[in-house]
Every structure is written in C-alpha cells, then in structure tokens.
Amino acid sequence: MQIGTMTIDPPVLLAPMAGVSNRAYRAIARKQGATLCITEMVNANALLHKSAKSFWLMEMDPGESPVGIQIAGSDPELMAEAARQAEQQGCDLIDINMGCPAPKVVKNGDGSALLNDAATAVAVVREVVSAVHIPVTVKMRAGWDHNTITAPSLAEEFERVGAKAIAIHARTRDDLYVRPANWDFIRQVKERVSIPVIGNGDIRTPEDAVRMMELTGADGVMIGRASFGDPWIFKRITEFVRSGHHLEPPSAIERAEMALYHVRRMVEIKGESVGIREMRKQLTWYLHGTPGSSAYRNRCYALNTLEDAENLINEWLDHARNEDLSWI
Ligand SMILES: Cc1cc2nc3c(=O)[nH]c(=O)nc-3n(C[C@H](O)[C@H](O)[C@H](O)COP(=O)(O)O)c2cc1C
C-alpha cells in the first residue's frame, strides 16, 4: 500500500487510540509487525495553547517511523497550524480525526460531527494538506447515523483536495460501539476513491482481516482493540495473509515478558505514578483469558508501584505454570 511516497507493506496498521497508542505501545506493536502506527488523538486547540499534554501525546521514540500524528478539530485554520506543529515533531503523516463520537468532542463540531458538515470537513482537509509537506490521511466513521452515510461522498471530496488515504471505521457515530461494524461501508468508500482505503472495525482474528479485505477491496487493515494485551496479532495477521498459516499464540512466558517490558517502559517514559496508573488496565489485558487470571484482575487495578507490578506478573506466571503446563 502506497501513502504518498511511503510504502506500507504489509498494510497492517495500529489504530489511533486515546489512552492507549502512546509511544511505548506503538514500539511494541511495531516490533510485532504493525507497519504504520498512529498516535493518540491530539486536540488542535489544546496544542495551539501549548498544553503540555498535547506535546506528550506527540512524543515519539528516536527514529520511530512510520508514524502518523492524529489531530482533531474543526476550524480549518487552527487545524492547519496544528498540523504544521505536528509535522515539526518529525512524524511521517498527519491523520485527521473524523470519527471520535465523544459528546465533549462532537459538541464543538469536532470528530464525527464533521461527518454532518461536508463544507467544513472538506475545508479542514484542504487547509491541512496545503499546510504541510507530508501526506495527510483522514480516519472517519461511516456517517452520523444510518440515514446519513456520508463517508463515501466525503472520501471522494477528500481525495480531490489532496488526502492520500482514508481509514474507515465501519460504524456510524450513532452506533458508538453498541452495534457491530458493517464492513459494507468500507466497500462503499472503496468504490468511490482511488487513494488507499484502510478498513477498520471488529477485526479480531487473521481470518477476519482476510475476509474484510476480500469483501470490501480494502487496501489495508487497521487494528485497535484486538491488540489489547495481544500485540502478536499483527504478526499473526501478516503471516496468515502471506501464507495461509497460523502462528502459535504467545505462551504464558512470552505474555509475562511482554507485560514486564511494557510496564517498565511506561514507567521510564511517564514516571512511576502515571506509568503504573495507565498500565493497570493494560496488565489485565495481558492476563485476560489465561489460567487463573481472574484472581489477579482486581489486584491489577490496585497497583501503585513498579515493584508490585513486577511481583504480580511473576506470581501470575507461577500460577499459570502450576495450573496448566501446556501454557509454558
Ligand atoms: C480506548 C480507545 C481509544 C480510541 N481513541 C481513538 C482516537 O484517539 N482516535 C481515533 O480516530 N479513534 C480512536 N478510537 C477508535 C479506534 O481507532 C478504532 O476505530 C475502533 O476501536 C474500531 O476498531 P477495532 O474494532 O479494531 O477496535 C479509539 C478506540 C478505543 C477502544
């Protein structure tokens, strides 16, 4: 898959996820086969007000590439300025958020509210494209609700004003996460544009990824929640697409090692207090579905120190070993 002059091969992407796809998470995903990663959403207004948080959200590991910074907002000029500042951080592309359903975002006309305002949405993309030298992509939902599926016509306009790829989350704003993704929305977008279309929504297995591409013609896939506690999903998809074979799922030892690496890296990046707080939920994801994991869940939520997190992971590993040797 080609985005501007960048080749993304194989086209298996990590989705932007607020509170999740920080640089530690992206490094892990990349090592496990994600070929393009997108940051957490950065609010354009906050960025232009120099909020420290916006700059943390844009932080990248030295040499991290390819990576896209996602910006959110609906004022074309402010978005253009935010895109310039994001470009200065050294990212490879700017992604524009037109999917966020959160009430506090849509009440300002940002995120998925733009799906209902074609003139503004197109102006945002046009201004951002002309503000930066790197490719601009748009990630959007299919429309506001099932009566207003605007993504196909908007995608056509976005291509016309210079967007280099469209990622489509196959739900409407109204669906939130309650209804299942309808991949036909991806097909409808793909029919209307010649730039790459990246399909997103409810890919849980390598078979899902193949089926989505076959059903929709999507040029690539973007994975969000299926990577929670399972960054190996990227390699499993890549291998299955390439050879039709399944890689073995990770062993308990591999899971424990990854969880330890992840929590230590988060503490390095964010300090112990914030790093551990942000890792609590993620640790439950690494342990999820493994023998004895339910006993550890509540303890994950009570963690405060790196030492406690390391002890918990090692204890869980011993438990898993004793419970079922086939896990090791
Ligand atoms: C915790 C979380 C945070 C998210 N944050 C963002 C975000 O910042 N920007 C965005 O475009 N989408 C965001 N999304 C949506 C995902 O990128 C993706 O479109 C959605 O989860 C569907 O894909 P999946 O079924 O593979 O998870 C978020 C999703 C989750 C679960």
The ligand as a MOL file (V3000), in Angstrom:
LIG
                    3D

  0  0  0     0  0            999 V3000
M  V30 BEGIN CTAB
M  V30 COUNTS 31 33 0 0 0
M  V30 BEGIN ATOM
M  V30 1 C -9.6680 3.1280 24.0160 0
M  V30 2 C -9.9330 3.6290 22.6160 0
M  V30 3 C -9.4850 4.8830 22.2440 0
M  V30 4 C -9.7030 5.3480 20.9380 0
M  V30 5 N -9.2000 6.5570 20.5830 0
M  V30 6 C -9.2740 6.9510 19.2790 0
M  V30 7 C -8.6150 8.1260 18.8530 0
M  V30 8 O -7.9440 8.8270 19.6230 0
M  V30 9 N -8.7320 8.4740 17.5390 0
M  V30 10 C -9.4610 7.7210 16.6510 0
M  V30 11 O -9.5330 8.0620 15.4710 0
M  V30 12 N -10.0830 6.5950 17.0430 0
M  V30 13 C -9.9860 6.1860 18.3170 0
M  V30 14 N -10.5520 5.0120 18.6970 0
M  V30 15 C -11.2290 4.1730 17.6950 0
M  V30 16 C -10.2470 3.1300 17.1240 0
M  V30 17 O -9.2010 3.7580 16.4240 0
M  V30 18 C -10.9700 2.1660 16.1640 0
M  V30 19 O -11.5320 2.9060 15.1220 0
M  V30 20 C -12.0820 1.3760 16.8570 0
M  V30 21 O -11.6580 0.8670 18.1110 0
M  V30 22 C -12.5740 0.2140 15.9750 0
M  V30 23 O -11.5240 -0.6620 15.6810 0
M  V30 24 P -11.3150 -2.0680 16.4640 0
M  V30 25 O -12.6090 -2.8280 16.3330 0
M  V30 26 O -10.1650 -2.7230 15.7570 0
M  V30 27 O -11.0340 -1.7350 17.8930 0
M  V30 28 C -10.3960 4.5450 19.9910 0
M  V30 29 C -10.8540 3.2900 20.3910 0
M  V30 30 C -10.6260 2.8170 21.6730 0
M  V30 31 C -11.1110 1.4530 22.0500 0
M  V30 END ATOM
M  V30 BEGIN BOND
M  V30 1 1 1 2
M  V30 2 1 2 3
M  V30 3 2 2 30
M  V30 4 2 3 4
M  V30 5 1 4 5
M  V30 6 1 4 28
M  V30 7 2 5 6
M  V30 8 1 6 7
M  V30 9 1 6 13
M  V30 10 2 7 8
M  V30 11 1 7 9
M  V30 12 1 9 10
M  V30 13 2 10 11
M  V30 14 1 10 12
M  V30 15 2 12 13
M  V30 16 1 13 14
M  V30 17 1 14 15
M  V30 18 1 14 28
M  V30 19 1 15 16
M  V30 20 1 16 17
M  V30 21 1 16 18
M  V30 22 1 18 19
M  V30 23 1 18 20
M  V30 24 1 20 21
M  V30 25 1 20 22
M  V30 26 1 22 23
M  V30 27 1 23 24
M  V30 28 2 24 25
M  V30 29 1 24 26
M  V30 30 1 24 27
M  V30 31 2 28 29
M  V30 32 1 29 30
M  V30 33 1 30 31
M  V30 END BOND
M  V30 END CTAB
M  END
